[in-house]
Amino acid sequence: MAFTHAKDTYVSLNAVDLSAFTNNTEYEESADEHDVTTYGKNSHVFAGGLKGGTATISGVHDNGPNGPRKVIKPLVGNVVPLVHRAEGTGTGKPQDTVNALVKSYKESAPVADMRMWTAELTFSDDVVSTNQA
């Protein structure tokens, strides 16, 4: 087992690499749960349901032509491809690809710090997990 550093994380949205503007990614795959407990049981029994997931990406604002505001803000309300490479880019490293609804884009401007941005995404359909070729 080898530890991996998060600094190599790659994230793209709608085929635009946002890694250079991103300093935090939260990626979660989940599933619905259904209580199928019947009479006579002493504990709950659960069955799995539909899968889903969310991602939140955030970082430092950049007003360049491929900056987060210009790329992400027009995508709010649209479903676009999300690519997440938790261990970075390279042959044999894992890659997750999923269509995602861009739920929101938010900017913050703390008085004593850099302007920041955050985008919230909801997965739409199955996540395809592969190793990079």
DSSP file (Angstrom, degrees, kcal/mol; ACC not computed):
  #  RESIDUE AA STRUCTURE BP1 BP2  ACC     N-H-->O    O-->H-N    N-H-->O    O-->H-N    TCO  KAPPA ALPHA  PHI   PSI    X-CA   Y-CA   Z-CA
    1    1 A M              0   0    0      0, 0.0     2,-0.4     0, 0.0     0, 0.0   0.000 360.0 360.0 360.0 134.0    0.0    0.0    0.0
    2    2 A A        -     0   0    0      0, 0.0     2,-0.2     0, 0.0     0, 0.0  -0.972 360.0-128.0-123.6 137.1    1.3    3.4   -0.9
    3    3 A F        -     0   0    0     -2,-0.4     2,-0.4     1,-0.0     0, 0.0  -0.509  23.2-150.0 -76.0 149.2    0.0    6.8    0.3
    4    4 A T        -     0   0    0     -2,-0.2     2,-0.3    82,-0.0    83,-0.0  -0.961   9.6-128.4-123.9 143.4   -0.8    9.4   -2.3
    5    5 A H    >   -     0   0    0     -2,-0.4     3,-1.1     1,-0.1     4,-0.1  -0.696  11.8-137.2 -89.8 140.4   -0.6   13.1   -2.0
    6    6 A A  G >  S+     0   0    0     -2,-0.3     3,-2.1     1,-0.2    -1,-0.1   0.632  89.6  86.5 -71.8 -14.0   -3.7   15.2   -3.0
    7    7 A K  G 3  S+     0   0    0      1,-0.3    -1,-0.2    80,-0.0    80,-0.1   0.722  84.8  56.8 -60.9 -21.0   -1.6   17.8   -4.8
    8    8 A D  G <  S+     0   0    0     -3,-1.1    -1,-0.3    78,-0.2    81,-0.2   0.421  76.8 132.3 -91.4   1.3   -1.7   15.6   -8.0
    9    9 A T    <   -     0   0    0     -3,-2.1     2,-0.4    77,-0.1    77,-0.2  -0.239  41.1-157.5 -57.3 138.9   -5.6   15.5   -8.1
   10   10 A Y  E     +A   85   0A   0     75,-2.0    75,-2.7    78,-0.1     2,-0.4  -0.961  14.1 175.0-118.9 136.4   -7.0   16.3  -11.6
   11   11 A V  E     +A   84   0A   0     -2,-0.4     7,-2.5    73,-0.2     8,-0.6  -0.986   2.6 178.7-142.9 132.8  -10.5   17.6  -12.1
   12   12 A S  E     -AB  83  17A   0     71,-2.2    71,-2.2    -2,-0.4     2,-0.4  -0.974  10.3-161.5-132.2 150.5  -12.2   18.7  -15.3
   13   13 A L  E >  S-AB  82  16A   0      3,-2.0     3,-1.3    -2,-0.4    69,-0.2  -0.996  79.6  -7.0-132.4 125.6  -15.7   19.9  -16.0
   14   14 A N  T 3  S-     0   0    0     67,-3.0    -1,-0.1    -2,-0.4    68,-0.1   0.881 131.1 -56.3  54.9  40.8  -17.2   19.9  -19.5
   15   15 A A  T 3  S+     0   0    0     66,-0.4     2,-0.5     1,-0.2    -1,-0.3   0.632 111.4 121.8  67.8  18.3  -13.8   19.0  -20.9
   16   16 A V  E <   -B   13   0A   0     -3,-1.3    -3,-2.0    55,-0.0     2,-0.5  -0.959  64.2-129.2-112.1 122.2  -12.0   22.0  -19.3
   17   17 A D  E     +B   12   0A   0     -2,-0.5    -5,-0.2    -5,-0.2     3,-0.2  -0.566  29.6 174.3 -70.3 116.0   -9.2   21.2  -16.9
   18   18 A L    >>  +     0   0    0     -7,-2.5     3,-1.8    -2,-0.5     4,-0.6   0.302  47.0 107.4-103.7   6.6   -9.9   23.1  -13.7
   19   19 A S  G >4 S+     0   0    0     -8,-0.6     3,-1.1     1,-0.3    -1,-0.1   0.850  72.7  58.4 -56.4 -39.5   -7.0   21.6  -11.7
   20   20 A A  G 34 S+     0   0    0      1,-0.3    -1,-0.3    -3,-0.2    -2,-0.1   0.652 114.1  38.8 -67.9 -13.8   -4.8   24.8  -11.8
   21   21 A F  G <4 S+     0   0    0     -3,-1.8    39,-0.8    38,-0.1     2,-0.4   0.394 101.9  88.7-111.9  -1.3   -7.7   26.7  -10.1
   22   22 A T  E <<  +C   59   0A   0     -3,-1.1    37,-0.3    -4,-0.6     3,-0.1  -0.830  33.7 164.1-109.4 134.6   -8.8   24.0   -7.6
   23   23 A N  E    S+     0   0A   0     35,-2.5     2,-0.3    -2,-0.4    36,-0.2   0.337  70.9  36.7-126.4   3.8   -7.5   23.4   -4.1
   24   24 A N  E     -C   58   0A   0     34,-1.6    34,-2.3     2,-0.0     2,-0.4  -0.929  55.1-180.0-156.7 133.3  -10.2   21.2   -2.7
   25   25 A T  E     -C   57   0A   0     -2,-0.3     2,-0.5    32,-0.2    32,-0.2  -0.994   7.1-167.9-133.3 126.9  -12.4   18.4   -4.1
   26   26 A E  E     -C   56   0A   0     30,-2.9    30,-2.4    -2,-0.4     2,-0.5  -0.976  13.7-178.6-112.4 122.7  -15.0   16.5   -2.2
   27   27 A Y  E     +C   55   0A   0     -2,-0.5     2,-0.4    28,-0.2    28,-0.2  -0.983   2.0 176.9-127.7 123.4  -16.2   13.5   -4.1
   28   28 A E  E     -C   54   0A   0     26,-2.9    26,-2.1    -2,-0.5     2,-0.4  -0.979  15.6-166.8-136.8 124.6  -18.9   11.1   -2.8
   29   29 A E  E     +C   53   0A   0     -2,-0.4    24,-0.3    24,-0.2     2,-0.3  -0.882  26.1 167.1-101.0 141.2  -20.6    8.1   -4.3
   30   30 A S  E     -C   52   0A   0     22,-3.0    22,-2.6    -2,-0.4     2,-0.3  -0.865  24.3-145.5-145.2 174.4  -23.8    7.0   -2.4
   31   31 A A  E     -C   51   0A   0     20,-0.3    20,-0.2    -2,-0.3    19,-0.1  -0.994  26.8-107.9-145.4 147.7  -26.8    4.7   -2.6
   32   32 A D  E     -     0   0A   0     18,-2.8    17,-2.0    -2,-0.3     2,-0.4  -0.386  32.6-144.6 -66.5 152.4  -30.4    4.9   -1.4
   33   33 A E  E     -C   48   0A   0     15,-0.2     2,-0.4    -2,-0.1    15,-0.2  -0.972   9.6-161.7-122.6 142.1  -31.3    2.6    1.5
   34   34 A H  E     -C   47   0A   0     13,-2.6    13,-2.4    -2,-0.4     2,-0.7  -0.982  18.7-131.1-126.1 128.4  -34.6    0.9    2.0
   35   35 A D  E     +C   46   0A   0     -2,-0.4    11,-0.2    11,-0.2     9,-0.0  -0.678  30.1 169.5 -79.1 114.5  -35.8   -0.5    5.3
   36   36 A V        +     0   0    0      9,-2.7    10,-0.2    -2,-0.7    -1,-0.1  -0.014  21.6 148.0-114.6  26.8  -37.1   -4.0    4.5
   37   37 A T        -     0   0    0      8,-0.4     2,-0.2     1,-0.0     7,-0.1  -0.387  27.9-163.4 -64.9 137.3  -37.5   -5.1    8.1
   38   38 A T    >   -     0   0    0      1,-0.1     3,-1.5    -2,-0.1    -2,-0.0  -0.744  32.4 -70.3-118.2 167.6  -40.4   -7.5    8.7
   39   39 A Y  T 3  S+     0   0    0     -2,-0.2    -1,-0.1     1,-0.2     3,-0.1  -0.206 115.5  34.4 -54.4 144.7  -42.2   -8.7   11.8
   40   40 A G  T 3  S+     0   0    0      1,-0.3    -1,-0.2    -3,-0.1     2,-0.2   0.270  87.0 122.0  93.3 -10.2  -40.3  -10.9   14.2
   41   41 A K    <   -     0   0    0     -3,-1.5    -1,-0.3     1,-0.1     3,-0.1  -0.576  48.8-159.4 -84.6 148.8  -36.9   -9.2   13.6
   42   42 A N  S    S+     0   0    0     -2,-0.2     2,-0.3    -3,-0.1    -1,-0.1   0.523  78.4  36.4 -99.0 -11.0  -35.0   -7.6   16.5
   43   43 A S  S    S-     0   0    0      0, 0.0    -1,-0.1     0, 0.0     2,-0.0  -0.943  93.7 -90.2-138.2 158.6  -32.9   -5.3   14.2
   44   44 A H        -     0   0    0     -2,-0.3     2,-0.4    -7,-0.1    -2,-0.1  -0.350  32.2-153.8 -65.3 148.7  -33.4   -3.4   11.0
   45   45 A V        -     0   0    0     -4,-0.1    -9,-2.7    -2,-0.0    -8,-0.4  -0.997  14.9-164.1-123.5 132.0  -32.8   -5.1    7.7
   46   46 A F  E     -C   35   0A   0     -2,-0.4     2,-0.4   -11,-0.2   -11,-0.2  -0.875  12.2-161.2-121.5 150.6  -31.8   -2.8    4.8
   47   47 A A  E     -C   34   0A   0    -13,-2.4   -13,-2.6    -2,-0.3     2,-0.1  -0.952  27.2-115.2-122.6 147.3  -31.7   -3.2    1.0
   48   48 A G  E     -C   33   0A   0     -2,-0.4   -15,-0.2   -15,-0.2     2,-0.1  -0.403  34.0-178.9 -78.0 158.1  -29.7   -1.0   -1.4
   49   49 A G  E     -     0   0A   0    -17,-2.0    -1,-0.1     1,-0.3   -16,-0.0  -0.318  42.9 -14.4-130.6-146.1  -31.4    1.2   -3.9
   50   50 A L  E     -     0   0A   0     -2,-0.1   -18,-2.8   -19,-0.1    -1,-0.3  -0.305  64.2-128.0 -64.4 143.3  -30.4    3.6   -6.7
   51   51 A K  E     +C   31   0A   0    -20,-0.2   -20,-0.3    -3,-0.1     2,-0.3  -0.516  38.1 150.2 -87.8 160.2  -26.9    4.9   -6.7
   52   52 A G  E     -C   30   0A   0    -22,-2.6   -22,-3.0    -2,-0.2     2,-0.3  -0.897  15.8-171.5-164.7-168.5  -26.0    8.6   -6.8
   53   53 A G  E     -C   29   0A   0     70,-0.3    70,-2.6   -24,-0.3     2,-0.3  -0.960  11.3-139.4 175.4 170.5  -23.3   11.0   -5.8
   54   54 A T  E     -CD  28 122A   0    -26,-2.1   -26,-2.9    -2,-0.3     2,-0.3  -0.956   7.0-162.4-142.5 159.8  -22.2   14.5   -5.4
   55   55 A A  E     -CD  27 121A   0     66,-1.9    66,-3.0    -2,-0.3     2,-0.4  -0.993   2.5-164.6-142.6 143.9  -19.0   16.5   -5.8
   56   56 A T  E     -CD  26 120A   0    -30,-2.4   -30,-2.9    -2,-0.3     2,-0.4  -0.997  11.2-174.8-125.2 124.9  -17.9   19.9   -4.6
   57   57 A I  E     +CD  25 119A   0     62,-2.2    62,-2.9    -2,-0.4     2,-0.3  -0.949  10.7 164.4-119.6 142.5  -15.0   21.6   -6.2
   58   58 A S  E     +CD  24 118A   0    -34,-2.3   -35,-2.5    -2,-0.4   -34,-1.6  -0.977   4.6 127.7-152.6 162.3  -13.5   24.8   -5.0
   59   59 A G  E     -CD  22 117A   0     58,-2.0    58,-2.2    -2,-0.3     2,-0.4  -0.950  54.0 -29.2 178.5-157.7  -10.4   27.0   -5.2
   60   60 A V  E     - D   0 116A   0    -39,-0.8    56,-0.2    -2,-0.3    55,-0.0  -0.722  61.0-114.5 -92.4 131.0   -8.8   30.3   -5.9
   61   61 A H        -     0   0    0     54,-2.6     2,-0.3    -2,-0.4    54,-0.1  -0.314  32.8-179.1 -64.1 142.1  -10.6   32.7   -8.3
   62   62 A D        -     0   0    0      2,-0.1     7,-0.5    54,-0.0   -41,-0.0  -0.976  20.3-155.6-142.3 129.6   -8.8   33.5  -11.6
   63   63 A N        +     0   0    0     -2,-0.3    -2,-0.0     4,-0.1    -1,-0.0   0.222  54.8 120.8 -94.5  17.0  -10.3   35.9  -14.1
   64   64 A G  S >  S-     0   0    0      1,-0.1     3,-1.8     2,-0.1     6,-0.3  -0.106  84.2 -89.2 -70.6 176.0   -8.5   34.5  -17.1
   65   65 A P  T 3  S+     0   0    0      0, 0.0    -1,-0.1     0, 0.0    -2,-0.0   0.748 129.5  35.7 -63.5 -25.5  -10.2   33.0  -20.2
   66   66 A N  T 3  S+     0   0    0      4,-0.0    -3,-0.1     5,-0.0    -2,-0.1   0.131  90.8 132.5-111.1  18.7  -10.3   29.5  -18.7
   67   67 A G  S <> S-     0   0    0     -3,-1.8     4,-2.0     1,-0.1     5,-0.2  -0.238  71.8-103.8 -67.9 160.4  -10.9   30.7  -15.1
   68   68 A P  H  >>S+     0   0    0      0, 0.0     4,-3.4     0, 0.0     5,-0.7   0.857 117.0  53.5 -55.4 -42.9  -13.6   29.1  -13.0
   69   69 A R  H  >5S+     0   0    0     -7,-0.5     4,-1.1     1,-0.2    -6,-0.1   0.942 113.0  42.9 -60.4 -47.6  -16.1   31.9  -13.3
   70   70 A K  H  45S+     0   0    0     -6,-0.3    -1,-0.2    -3,-0.2    -7,-0.1   0.807 123.6  38.1 -70.0 -29.6  -16.0   32.0  -17.1
   71   71 A V  H  <5S+     0   0    0     -4,-2.0     4,-0.2     2,-0.1    -2,-0.2   0.920 125.7  29.9 -85.4 -48.7  -16.1   28.1  -17.3
   72   72 A I  H >X5S+     0   0    0     -4,-3.4     3,-2.1    -5,-0.2     4,-0.6   0.899 105.4  66.2 -86.7 -43.1  -18.5   27.1  -14.5
   73   73 A K  G ><<S+     0   0    0     -4,-1.1     3,-1.2    -5,-0.7    -1,-0.2   0.867 101.6  50.3 -52.9 -43.8  -21.0   29.9  -14.1
   74   74 A P  G 34 S+     0   0    0      0, 0.0    -1,-0.3     0, 0.0    -2,-0.1   0.680 105.0  61.1 -67.7 -13.9  -22.6   29.4  -17.6
   75   75 A L  G X4 S+     0   0    0     -3,-2.1     3,-2.6    -4,-0.2    27,-0.5   0.579  70.8 124.1 -88.2 -10.1  -23.0   25.7  -16.8
   76   76 A V  T << S+     0   0    0     -3,-1.2    27,-0.2    -4,-0.6     3,-0.1  -0.295  80.6  19.5 -56.2 128.2  -25.3   26.2  -13.8
   77   77 A G  T 3  S+     0   0    0     25,-3.1     2,-0.3     1,-0.3    -1,-0.3   0.389 107.5 105.0  91.7  -1.6  -28.5   24.2  -14.5
   78   78 A N    <   -     0   0    0     -3,-2.6    24,-2.6    24,-0.3     2,-0.6  -0.800  68.3-128.4-112.5 154.0  -26.8   22.0  -17.1
   79   79 A V  E     + E   0 101A   0     -2,-0.3    22,-0.3    22,-0.2    20,-0.1  -0.899  40.9 160.7 -99.9 122.8  -25.6   18.4  -17.1
   80   80 A V  E     - E   0 100A   0     20,-2.5    20,-3.1    -2,-0.6     2,-0.2  -0.901  43.9 -80.8-138.4 163.0  -22.0   18.1  -18.3
   81   81 A P  E     - E   0  99A   0      0, 0.0   -67,-3.0     0, 0.0     2,-0.4  -0.463  37.5-164.0 -70.3 136.7  -19.1   15.5  -18.0
   82   82 A L  E     -AE  13  98A   0     16,-2.8    16,-2.1   -69,-0.2     2,-0.5  -0.986   1.7-167.1-117.3 129.0  -17.0   15.5  -14.8
   83   83 A V  E     -AE  12  97A   0    -71,-2.2   -71,-2.2    -2,-0.4     2,-0.5  -0.981   5.0-174.9-118.3 127.9  -13.7   13.7  -14.8
   84   84 A H  E     -AE  11  96A   0     12,-2.9    12,-2.7    -2,-0.5     2,-0.6  -0.984  10.3-179.1-126.5 121.8  -12.0   13.1  -11.4
   85   85 A R  E >   -A   10   0A   0    -75,-2.7   -75,-2.0    -2,-0.5     3,-1.5  -0.873   4.3-174.2-119.7  95.1   -8.5   11.6  -11.1
   86   86 A A  T 3  S+     0   0    0     -2,-0.6   -78,-0.2     1,-0.3   -77,-0.1   0.775  85.4  39.7 -63.7 -28.7   -7.8   11.3   -7.4
   87   87 A E  T 3  S-     0   0    0      7,-0.5    -1,-0.3     1,-0.4   -78,-0.1   0.258 117.2-109.3-104.7  11.3   -4.2   10.2   -7.9
   88   88 A G    <   -     0   0    0     -3,-1.5     2,-0.4   -78,-0.1    -1,-0.4  -0.401  52.5 -40.4  92.2-172.3   -3.4   12.5  -10.8
   89   89 A T  S    S+     0   0    0    -81,-0.2     2,-0.2    -2,-0.1     6,-0.0  -0.785  79.3 105.2 -98.3 133.4   -2.8   11.8  -14.4
   90   90 A G  S >  S-     0   0    0     -2,-0.4     3,-2.1     3,-0.2    42,-0.3  -0.763  71.3 -66.5 164.8 151.4   -0.8    8.7  -15.6
   91   91 A T  T 3  S+     0   0    0      1,-0.3    42,-0.2    -2,-0.2    41,-0.0  -0.263 118.0  11.0 -54.7 129.5   -1.1    5.3  -17.1
   92   92 A G  T 3  S+     0   0    0     40,-3.3    -1,-0.3     1,-0.3    41,-0.1   0.297  94.6 127.2  85.4  -8.9   -2.8    2.8  -14.7
   93   93 A K    <   -     0   0    0     -3,-2.1    39,-3.1     1,-0.1    -1,-0.3  -0.534  67.1 -96.8 -81.2 150.5   -4.0    5.5  -12.3
   94   94 A P  E     - F   0 131A   0      0, 0.0    -7,-0.5     0, 0.0     2,-0.4  -0.303  38.7-173.6 -70.7 148.4   -7.8    5.5  -11.4
   95   95 A Q  E     - F   0 130A   0     35,-2.7    35,-2.7   -10,-0.1     2,-0.5  -0.992   9.6-160.6-141.4 132.8  -10.2    7.8  -13.2
   96   96 A D  E     -EF  84 129A   0    -12,-2.7   -12,-2.9    -2,-0.4     2,-0.4  -0.962  10.7-174.9-113.3 130.0  -13.9    8.4  -12.5
   97   97 A T  E     +EF  83 128A   0     31,-2.2    31,-3.0    -2,-0.5     2,-0.3  -0.987  13.6 152.7-126.0 134.3  -16.1    9.9  -15.2
   98   98 A V  E     -E   82   0A   0    -16,-2.1   -16,-2.8    -2,-0.4     2,-0.3  -0.987  45.5-111.1-155.7 147.9  -19.8   10.9  -14.7
   99   99 A N  E     -E   81   0A   0     25,-0.5    25,-3.4    27,-0.4     2,-0.4  -0.674  43.6-167.8 -76.7 139.1  -22.3   13.3  -16.1
  100  100 A A  E     -EG  80 123A   0    -20,-3.1   -20,-2.5    -2,-0.3     2,-0.5  -0.992  24.2-128.8-137.3 138.3  -23.1   15.9  -13.4
  101  101 A L  E     -EG  79 122A   0     21,-3.4    21,-2.1    -2,-0.4     2,-1.2  -0.734  25.6-134.0 -78.8 124.1  -25.7   18.6  -12.9
  102  102 A V  E     + G   0 121A   0    -24,-2.6   -25,-3.1    -2,-0.5   -24,-0.3  -0.713  30.9 176.6 -81.0 100.8  -24.0   21.9  -12.1
  103  103 A K  E     -     0   0A   0     17,-2.0     2,-0.3    -2,-1.2    -1,-0.2   0.869  55.6  -6.9 -77.3 -38.9  -26.2   22.9   -9.1
  104  104 A S  E     - G   0 120A   0     16,-1.5    16,-1.6    -3,-0.2     2,-0.4  -0.998  44.1-155.3-157.9 157.1  -24.5   26.0   -8.1
  105  105 A Y  E     - G   0 119A   0     -2,-0.3     2,-0.4    14,-0.2    14,-0.2  -0.992  24.6-178.7-133.7 128.0  -21.5   28.3   -8.5
  106  106 A K  E     - G   0 118A   0     12,-3.1    12,-2.5    -2,-0.4     2,-0.4  -0.975  12.0-162.1-132.7 141.9  -20.5   30.6   -5.6
  107  107 A E  E     - G   0 117A   0     -2,-0.4     2,-0.3    10,-0.2    10,-0.2  -0.941   5.6-166.2-118.9 145.9  -17.8   33.2   -5.0
  108  108 A S  E     - G   0 116A   0      8,-2.3     8,-2.6    -2,-0.4    -2,-0.0  -0.966   7.3-163.3-129.4 150.9  -16.6   34.5   -1.7
  109  109 A A        -     0   0    0     -2,-0.3     6,-0.2     6,-0.2     2,-0.1  -0.661   8.2-167.9-134.8  77.2  -14.4   37.6   -1.1
  110  110 A P    >   -     0   0    0      0, 0.0     3,-1.6     0, 0.0    -2,-0.0  -0.447  26.8-127.1 -67.7 140.0  -12.8   37.6    2.3
  111  111 A V  T 3  S+     0   0    0      1,-0.3     4,-0.1    -2,-0.1     0, 0.0   0.804 104.6  36.0 -60.1 -33.6  -11.3   41.0    3.1
  112  112 A A  T 3  S+     0   0    0      2,-0.1    -1,-0.3     0, 0.0     2,-0.3   0.060 117.3  47.8-110.9  24.9   -7.9   39.7    4.1
  113  113 A D  S <  S-     0   0    0     -3,-1.6     2,-0.1     1,-0.0     3,-0.1  -0.844  91.1 -66.4-149.8-176.3   -7.6   36.9    1.6
  114  114 A M        -     0   0    0     -2,-0.3     2,-0.2     1,-0.1    -2,-0.1  -0.408  55.8 -97.0 -76.9 153.5   -7.9   35.8   -2.0
  115  115 A R        -     0   0    0     -6,-0.2   -54,-2.6   -54,-0.1     2,-0.3  -0.545  49.3-161.3 -67.5 135.5  -11.3   35.7   -3.8
  116  116 A M  E     -DG  60 108A   0     -8,-2.6    -8,-2.3   -56,-0.2     2,-0.3  -0.762   9.9-157.1-120.4 163.6  -12.5   32.0   -3.7
  117  117 A W  E     -DG  59 107A   0    -58,-2.2   -58,-2.0    -2,-0.3     2,-0.3  -0.965   4.3-169.0-139.8 156.6  -15.1   30.0   -5.7
  118  118 A T  E     -DG  58 106A   0    -12,-2.5   -12,-3.1    -2,-0.3     2,-0.4  -0.991   2.4-166.2-145.5 138.5  -17.1   26.8   -5.1
  119  119 A A  E     -DG  57 105A   0    -62,-2.9   -62,-2.2    -2,-0.3     2,-0.4  -0.995   8.7-153.1-126.2 134.7  -19.2   24.7   -7.4
  120  120 A E  E     -DG  56 104A   0    -16,-1.6   -17,-2.0    -2,-0.4   -16,-1.5  -0.913  15.7-172.8-108.6 133.2  -21.7   22.0   -6.3
  121  121 A L  E     -DG  55 102A   0    -66,-3.0   -66,-1.9    -2,-0.4     2,-0.4  -0.939  14.9-156.0-127.6 145.0  -22.4   19.1   -8.6
  122  122 A T  E     -DG  54 101A   0    -21,-2.1   -21,-3.4    -2,-0.3   -68,-0.2  -0.989  29.6-117.1-120.4 127.7  -25.0   16.2   -8.5
  123  123 A F  E     - G   0 100A   0    -70,-2.6     2,-0.5    -2,-0.4   -70,-0.3  -0.329  22.4-160.7 -65.3 141.7  -24.2   13.0  -10.4
  124  124 A S        -     0   0    0    -25,-3.4   -25,-0.5     2,-0.1     2,-0.1  -0.910  60.3 -17.3-127.6 101.0  -26.6   12.1  -13.2
  125  125 A D  S    S-     0   0    0     -2,-0.5     2,-0.0   -74,-0.2     0, 0.0  -0.418 105.9 -19.8  94.3-172.3  -26.4    8.4  -14.2
  126  126 A D        -     0   0    0     -2,-0.1     2,-0.4     1,-0.1   -27,-0.4  -0.315  56.3-125.5 -73.0 145.9  -23.7    5.9  -13.5
  127  127 A V        -     0   0    0    -29,-0.1     2,-0.7   -75,-0.1   -29,-0.2  -0.765  20.9-147.5 -82.6 131.6  -20.1    6.6  -12.5
  128  128 A V  E     -F   97   0A   0    -31,-3.0   -31,-2.2    -2,-0.4     2,-0.6  -0.917  13.7-166.6-104.2 113.4  -17.6    4.9  -14.9
  129  129 A S  E     +F   96   0A   0     -2,-0.7     2,-0.3   -33,-0.2   -33,-0.2  -0.892  20.9 151.0-104.6 122.6  -14.5    4.0  -13.0
  130  130 A T  E     -F   95   0A   0    -35,-2.7   -35,-2.7    -2,-0.6     2,-0.4  -0.864  46.6-106.1-137.9 170.3  -11.5    2.9  -15.1
  131  131 A N  E     -F   94   0A   0     -2,-0.3   -38,-0.1   -37,-0.2   -40,-0.1  -0.874  46.6-106.7 -96.8 139.1   -7.7    3.0  -15.1
  132  132 A Q              0   0    0    -39,-3.1   -40,-3.3    -2,-0.4   -39,-0.1  -0.365 360.0 360.0 -66.6 141.5   -6.1    5.6  -17.4
  133  133 A A              0   0    0    -42,-0.2   -42,-0.2   -41,-0.1    -1,-0.1   0.438 360.0 360.0 -86.9 360.0   -4.5    4.2  -20.5
